[in-house]
Amino acid sequence: MDVLSQLADGFAVALTFQNLALALVGCFLGTIIGALPGLGPSNGVAILIPVAFTLGLPATPALILLTSVYYGAMYGGRISSILLNIPGDEPALMTTLDGYPMAQKGQAGEALALSGIASFVGAFFATWGLVFLAPQLVKVALLFGPAEYFALFALAFATLGGVAS
């Protein structure tokens, strides 16, 4: 029950007018930054850190702004990869495999909408999963040793090799 009261306190802070406005502005700026090839989410956040300091934002609104920029840039990278076949960053690379052929067939709007919906659903479930599963994930992560890290990296490289071929 303690988790739910803390979650309610978090919603009370996050749903203030200032924080919602910063989230909206951050998503808009992030989408613009992400749509430019070569500027990814990490660069977008790095560019806008001085803005957060210049505005004199406290820690919570600044983190909301920068997190929104990151989410917006993650989606914005899909725009150039779908329309131009130029991925703006590494996560947008896989979007070029399905999104650009859809754009060539005249289905660019559908590809952008599917990408946006998939980004929202993935972020939604990841956030809620992190809220409720974080204590269990910490217990599992602390059990990882050198052998598990090696197996994880070997699986990652094998998966990349399979996808690239």
PECORLIN-V962904 format. One record per pair of residues at least 12 apart in sequence whose ideal C-beta (glycine too) atoms are under 10 Angstrom apart, sorted by the first residue. I is the first residue (numbers start at 1). J is the second residue. If there is no record, write none. Layout:
i=<I;I>
j=<J;J>
This chain:
i=<3;3;3;3;6;7;7;7;10;10;13;13;13;14;14;14;16;16;16;18;18;18;18;18;19;19;19;19;19;19;19;20;21;21;21;22;22;22;22;22;22;22;22;22;22;22;22;22;23;23;23;23;23;23;23;23;24;24;25;25;25;25;25;26;26;26;26;26;26;26;26;26;26;26;26;26;26;26;26;27;27;27;27;27;27;27;27;27;27;28;28;28;28;29;29;29;29;29;29;29;29;29;29;30;30;30;30;30;30;30;30;30;30;30;30;30;30;30;30;31;31;31;31;31;31;31;31;31;31;31;31;31;32;32;32;32;32;32;33;33;33;33;33;33;33;33;33;33;34;34;34;34;34;34;34;34;34;34;34;34;34;34;34;34;35;35;35;35;35;35;35;35;35;35;35;35;36;36;36;36;36;36;37;37;37;37;37;37;37;37;37;37;38;38;38;38;38;39;39;39;39;39;39;40;40;40;40;40;40;40;40;40;40;40;41;41;41;41;41;41;41;41;41;41;41;41;42;42;42;43;43;43;44;44;44;44;44;44;44;44;44;45;45;45;45;45;45;45;46;46;47;47;48;48;48;48;48;48;48;49;49;49;49;51;51;51;52;52;52;52;71;71;71;72;73;73;73;74;74;74;74;74;74;74;75;75;75;75;75;75;75;75;76;76;76;77;77;77;77;77;77;77;78;78;78;78;78;78;78;78;78;78;78;78;78;79;79;79;79;79;79;79;79;80;80;80;81;81;81;81;81;81;81;81;81;81;81;82;82;82;82;82;82;82;82;82;82;82;82;82;82;82;82;83;83;83;83;83;83;84;84;84;85;85;85;85;85;85;86;87;87;91;92;93;94;95;95;95;95;95;97;98;98;98;99;99;99;99;102;102>
j=<131;132;134;135;131;128;131;132;60;131;60;61;64;60;61;64;60;61;64;57;58;60;61;64;57;60;61;63;64;65;68;64;61;64;65;52;55;57;60;61;62;63;64;65;66;67;68;69;61;64;65;67;68;69;71;72;68;72;51;65;68;69;72;44;45;48;51;52;61;64;65;66;67;68;69;70;71;72;73;65;67;68;69;70;71;72;73;75;76;68;69;72;76;44;47;48;51;65;68;69;72;73;76;44;45;48;65;66;67;68;69;70;71;72;73;74;75;76;77;44;68;69;71;72;73;74;75;76;77;78;79;116;44;69;72;73;76;79;45;47;48;69;70;72;73;76;77;88;69;70;71;72;73;74;75;76;77;78;79;80;88;89;91;92;72;73;75;76;77;78;79;80;81;83;84;88;73;76;77;79;80;88;77;79;80;81;84;86;87;88;89;92;80;86;87;88;89;73;76;77;80;88;89;70;73;74;76;77;87;88;89;90;91;92;69;70;71;72;73;74;75;76;77;88;89;91;70;73;89;73;88;89;66;69;70;72;73;74;76;77;89;65;66;67;68;69;70;73;66;69;69;73;62;65;66;68;69;70;73;62;65;66;69;65;66;69;64;65;66;69;119;120;123;119;88;89;92;88;89;91;92;119;122;123;92;112;115;116;118;119;120;123;88;89;92;89;90;91;92;93;95;115;91;92;94;95;96;99;111;112;114;115;116;118;119;92;95;99;108;111;112;115;116;92;95;96;93;94;95;96;97;98;99;100;103;111;115;95;96;98;99;100;101;102;103;107;108;109;110;111;112;114;115;99;100;103;108;111;112;96;100;103;97;99;100;101;103;104;100;99;100;119;115;163;163;111;112;114;115;118;163;111;114;115;111;112;114;115;114;115>
